[in-house]
Amino acid sequence: MDPELWKKRVSVKADVHHGEPCITGTRVPVTMIVGCVAEGMSRPEIIEQFPQLSDEDIVGALQYAAEVLHSDLLMPLGG
């Protein structure tokens, strides 16, 4: 699968979901998809919950999240 699929699947528009990164053509935020994966939902379960999404949308959202984490300076959580 295209490692830069997220560039085709994720967009940020000021007038869509308050400028939060969303799947292009939808109002489904990347954070929602990542949260679903974190809760243990499978791709088919996510698509059942959000039928406007495709498998490639989910992969693109996860690629975008990984890219953001890779490129941002992360601070220790403390402890």
C-alpha positions in Angstrom: 0.0 0.0 0.0 1.1 3.5 -0.8 3.1 4.8 2.3 1.9 8.4 1.5 -1.8 7.4 1.1 -2.6 9.8 3.9 -1.8 12.8 1.6 -4.7 11.8 -0.5 -7.1 10.8 2.3 -6.6 13.4 5.0 -7.4 17.1 4.7 -7.6 20.1 7.0 -10.1 22.8 6.2 -11.0 25.7 8.5 -14.7 25.3 7.8 -14.8 21.5 8.4 -14.8 20.2 11.9 -13.1 23.4 13.3 -10.0 22.8 11.2 -9.3 19.4 12.7 -7.7 16.8 10.3 -10.5 14.8 8.8 -10.9 12.2 6.1 -11.3 14.1 2.8 -14.9 14.5 1.8 -16.2 13.6 5.3 -16.5 15.2 8.7 -14.8 12.2 10.3 -11.7 13.4 12.3 -8.5 11.4 12.2 -8.6 11.4 16.1 -11.9 9.5 16.0 -10.4 6.8 13.8 -7.3 6.5 15.9 -9.4 6.3 19.0 -11.5 3.5 17.5 -8.3 1.6 16.8 -7.0 2.2 20.3 -10.3 0.8 21.7 -9.7 -2.4 19.7 -12.1 -1.9 16.9 -11.2 -3.7 13.6 -11.4 -1.9 10.3 -14.7 -3.6 9.4 -16.1 -2.5 12.7 -15.0 1.1 12.1 -16.5 1.1 8.6 -19.8 -0.3 10.1 -19.8 2.6 12.6 -18.8 5.1 9.9 -20.1 3.7 6.5 -18.8 6.8 4.6 -15.2 5.5 5.2 -13.2 3.0 3.2 -10.4 0.7 4.3 -8.0 3.1 2.6 -9.4 6.0 4.6 -8.6 4.2 7.9 -5.1 3.3 6.7 -4.6 6.9 5.6 -5.7 8.2 9.0 -3.2 5.9 10.8 -0.4 6.9 8.4 -1.2 10.6 9.1 -1.1 10.0 12.9 2.2 8.2 12.6 3.7 10.9 10.4 2.6 13.6 12.9 4.1 11.7 15.8 7.3 11.1 13.8 7.7 14.8 12.9 6.6 16.5 16.1 8.9 17.1 19.1 7.6 14.9 21.8 7.9 15.9 25.4 8.3 13.3 28.2 5.1 12.7 30.2 7.0 12.8 33.5 7.0 10.3 36.2 
